[in-house]
Amino acid sequence: MQLSKDFLWGGATADFQCEGGYDEGGRGLTTHDYETDGNQENPRGITYRMPDGTIGKARSSFFFADPLPEGAVPCFLDGEYYPSLKAVDHYHHWREDLELLAGMGMNVYRFSICWSRVFPTGFEDEPNEAGLAFYEGIIDYCIELGMQPLVTIHHDELPVVLAEKLDGWSSRETIEHYLRYCKALFERFGGKVKYWLTFNEINAVRGYASCGTHNSDNNTHYNAVHNMFLGSARAVKLGHEMMPGSMFGTMYAFSAFYPATCKPEDVFAQMQKRRQSFYYIDTMARGHYPAFAQEMWREKGVELRWEEGDEETLAAGPLDFVSISYYRSNTICVGHPRAKEVMGGDGNPYLPNTPWGWPIDPLGLRYVLNELADRYEKPAFVVENGMGAIDEADENGYVEDDYRIEYLRDHFKCMMQAILEDGVNCFGYTMWGPFDLVSLSTGEMAKRYGFIYVDMDDKGNGTLRRTKKKSYDWMKHVIETQGACLWEE
């Protein structure tokens, strides 16, 4: 059991969770900058001020962010900590971080470009040169170190000025600003970057960060997503024209879902639940909406705002590959309150959980890779997977993270079985958070994923020193042997 030498092994990050440097290099503010920290008991929020001066905080929890009240303007409040402003200061540590990743033998690095670092408000006619130069440095150093750059163009955030003036992706005008942003990236990096993701977890984002900034009802949401579909299709077409040989995907949150029982009604509920995610992948990978979309719109009260040429636009820009995040599985039964939502479900009594309550299901990764291969017959890429855990570092910053090794070992073996035994065309894997970064769901540093420990606490205190965990050398050996060592342990 050994993967091809061409298999892409790497790590994945998001700019607002690792980069920092929010007030350097001409960067503008983004919709994630106003998110406070939080934890399992106290969810994060986006702080705002109303026209009458009253202040508030809109929930910003995992996948279910609320929009801001009408008339609210995001603002920073004294006494609140905003993790994205500093993150783990990758902005000043990127060379060191990339060297550590390359030292493990990684041959791909997935990172996101901050839209507002390139177009500070989103409305500029010309890109910010300092922003392009910063990412060009990262791309060039990746290539020098033997790592292919995998670029996420839009990772759950908007320049805050654009978000406020246009109400996010609920406006068609946002498409044109997005395409100007894409064109600037393709012109500058087209000869250096082969793999691109137009959006991150497009099937899961809602609320202020990405969709309607002041309204998240189903009609607003699905029309905003329709605009994202059009933007992605046009970006793929433009990218293929400007960069022959480039490959485009979009990332989907793709947990495994099982029926809670073998009761036929539960099995049917599972099928309907799965369609909530297939809706997004079908449209973008095939270039047209699936047949069941009409019934979904009817049930959710959606009146899609079609314009002339939309069908042709979707058909002209299907994805080249399907990429997913996979962290967990859930069960669903008939009548479950989240049976008609993309995310959510119940746990599984046959599975252990992470400290954050996420079921650990390695076989589920093999299951979903086969689902995707059978349905789309396109290459697949696992661009996020990993285990959030509480790491206890010694005085030197070293962590004995055997639990992370066990989690990854089991998932890697199931992924390899999908490729080598089931015939799935999966050509890469990037583990989420190869160095510790700020958690999206809770805004904590306590929820750590990385092979590399970053000395920083939940409030941004610490030396920012990077230290290899036990899993670092273990992962290095996995990559050296293309996974063969997993079957010898």
NORVENBEL-V35397 format. One record per residue. N is the residue number from 1. OMEGA is omega in degrees with one decimal (none if undefined). Layout:
# NORVENBEL-V35397
N:OMEGA
N:OMEGA
This chain:
# NORVENBEL-V35397
1:-177.5
2:-179.4
3:178.2
4:177.4
5:178.8
6:-179.7
7:-177.0
8:175.9
9:179.3
10:179.5
11:-175.4
12:177.6
13:172.1
14:-174.1
15:-174.4
16:177.1
17:-178.2
18:-163.7
19:-172.8
20:179.5
21:-172.9
22:-177.1
23:-179.1
24:174.6
25:177.2
26:-178.3
27:172.1
28:-179.9
29:179.2
30:-178.6
31:177.5
32:-175.9
33:-175.7
34:179.1
35:177.5
36:172.1
37:179.5
38:175.2
39:-176.6
40:-177.7
41:-175.9
42:-176.6
43:176.8
44:178.4
45:174.3
46:-175.9
47:-176.2
48:176.1
49:177.9
50:179.4
51:179.9
52:176.7
53:177.7
54:-178.2
55:-180.0
56:-179.5
57:177.8
58:-179.4
59:178.5
60:-178.0
61:-171.2
62:174.3
63:-175.9
64:-179.8
65:177.0
66:171.2
67:174.3
68:175.8
69:179.1
70:179.9
71:-179.5
72:176.8
73:-179.9
74:-179.7
75:175.5
76:-177.9
77:175.3
78:178.1
79:177.6
80:175.3
81:-177.3
82:-169.4
83:-174.5
84:-178.3
85:179.4
86:-174.9
87:176.6
88:172.3
89:173.4
90:179.8
91:179.1
92:-176.5
93:-170.3
94:178.6
95:178.6
96:-178.8
97:-179.9
98:178.1
99:177.9
100:179.0
101:178.7
102:178.2
103:175.3
104:-177.1
105:179.7
106:179.5
107:174.2
108:175.8
109:177.1
110:176.8
111:178.2
112:174.1
113:178.8
114:-176.9
115:-175.3
116:171.4
117:179.7
118:173.4
119:-169.1
120:177.4
121:-174.6
122:-175.1
123:-177.1
124:176.3
125:-178.6
126:-178.6
127:176.3
128:-175.1
129:-179.2
130:177.8
131:177.6
132:-179.0
133:179.0
134:-178.7
135:175.3
136:175.8
137:178.0
138:-178.8
139:-178.9
140:-178.7
141:173.3
142:-177.9
143:178.3
144:-178.4
145:177.8
146:179.0
147:174.5
148:174.0
149:172.9
150:-168.6
151:169.0
152:-176.2
153:-173.7
154:-177.3
155:170.4
156:-177.6
157:177.0
158:167.2
159:-170.1
160:178.4
161:178.1
162:-179.8
163:-176.9
164:-175.8
165:-176.1
166:-174.3
167:174.0
168:-176.9
169:175.8
170:178.4
171:175.2
172:-178.2
173:179.5
174:179.6
175:-175.8
176:177.7
177:176.6
178:-178.7
179:175.4
180:176.3
181:179.2
182:-178.2
183:178.5
184:178.5
185:-178.1
186:179.6
187:-175.3
188:-171.0
189:-172.4
190:180.0
191:-174.5
192:-175.7
193:177.9
194:-172.3
195:-177.8
196:170.8
197:-177.0
198:179.6
199:175.5
200:175.7
201:-176.1
202:179.7
203:-175.0
204:-173.4
205:175.8
206:169.0
207:-166.9
208:-171.4
209:-170.9
210:-171.1
211:176.7
212:-173.5
213:-177.2
214:-179.4
215:179.6
216:174.6
217:-174.3
218:-177.7
219:177.5
220:-176.0
221:-174.6
222:173.6
223:174.3
224:178.5
225:175.5
226:177.5
227:175.7
228:176.8
229:-179.6
230:178.4
231:179.5
232:-178.6
233:179.0
234:177.7
235:178.5
236:179.4
237:179.0
238:-179.7
239:178.2
240:179.3
241:-176.6
242:-173.9
243:179.4
244:-178.7
245:177.5
246:-179.5
247:-175.1
248:171.9
249:168.0
250:-175.8
251:-179.2
252:169.7
253:-169.3
254:173.5
255:170.9
256:176.2
257:178.6
258:171.0
259:-177.1
260:177.4
261:175.4
262:173.0
263:-175.7
264:179.9
265:177.2
266:178.2
267:178.5
268:177.1
269:177.9
270:178.4
271:179.2
272:177.4
273:-177.9
274:-179.5
275:178.4
276:175.7
277:178.6
278:177.9
279:-177.5
280:-176.5
281:177.6
282:-175.4
283:-173.6
284:-178.8
285:-178.4
286:178.7
287:175.9
288:178.7
289:177.0
290:-177.1
291:-176.3
292:-179.2
293:-178.6
294:-179.5
295:176.6
296:-179.8
297:-179.5
298:-178.8
299:-175.5
300:178.8
301:-176.1
302:170.4
303:-175.2
304:-177.1
305:178.0
306:170.0
307:-179.0
308:178.9
309:-178.3
310:-178.6
311:179.1
312:179.0
313:179.0
314:-177.0
315:-175.2
316:-175.6
317:176.7
318:-178.5
319:176.9
320:178.7
321:-179.8
322:-179.5
323:-173.7
324:160.3
325:176.5
326:-179.3
327:-166.0
328:167.9
329:177.1
330:173.5
331:-179.1
332:178.7
333:178.7
334:179.3
335:179.1
336:-177.3
337:178.8
338:-177.1
339:-178.6
340:176.6
341:-179.9
342:-175.9
343:174.7
344:-178.9
345:179.4
346:176.9
347:-176.7
348:-176.6
349:-179.0
350:-173.9
351:170.0
352:-180.0
353:170.7
354:176.7
355:178.1
356:173.4
357:-179.8
358:179.4
359:179.9
360:-171.7
361:-179.8
362:-179.2
363:177.7
364:177.7
365:176.4
366:-179.7
367:-175.7
368:177.0
369:175.8
370:175.1
371:-176.3
372:-179.4
373:-178.4
374:-173.2
375:-170.4
376:-178.8
377:175.4
378:176.3
379:179.1
380:179.6
381:175.2
382:-173.8
383:170.7
384:173.4
385:178.8
386:-174.4
387:173.2
388:-175.0
389:175.8
390:-178.9
391:176.6
392:-178.7
393:174.4
394:-175.1
395:178.3
396:-178.7
397:-178.2
398:-177.8
399:173.1
400:-173.2
401:178.8
402:178.5
403:177.7
404:177.7
405:-180.0
406:-179.6
407:-176.9
408:178.5
409:-177.2
410:179.2
411:178.8
412:-178.6
413:178.0
414:175.8
415:179.6
416:177.3
417:177.1
418:-177.8
419:-169.3
420:-179.0
421:-175.6
422:177.5
423:179.3
424:178.3
425:175.5
426:-170.7
427:178.9
428:-179.9
429:172.9
430:-178.5
431:-177.9
432:174.0
433:-178.5
434:166.0
435:-174.8
436:178.7
437:-176.9
438:179.1
439:175.4
440:-171.6
441:-174.1
442:-177.5
443:-178.1
444:162.3
445:-177.3
446:178.3
447:-171.3
448:-179.7
449:-159.5
450:166.9
451:-174.4
452:-178.8
453:175.1
454:-177.5
455:-179.9
456:-179.7
457:-173.5
458:-179.4
459:176.7
460:179.4
461:177.5
462:-176.0
463:-175.1
464:178.2
465:177.1
466:-179.0
467:179.0
468:172.7
469:178.3
470:-176.9
471:-178.5
472:-178.2
473:176.5
474:-179.6
475:177.2
476:-179.8
477:176.8
478:-178.1
479:179.7
480:-176.6
481:-176.2
482:174.9
483:-177.3
484:-177.1
485:-179.2
486:-176.9
487:177.7
488:-175.9
489:none
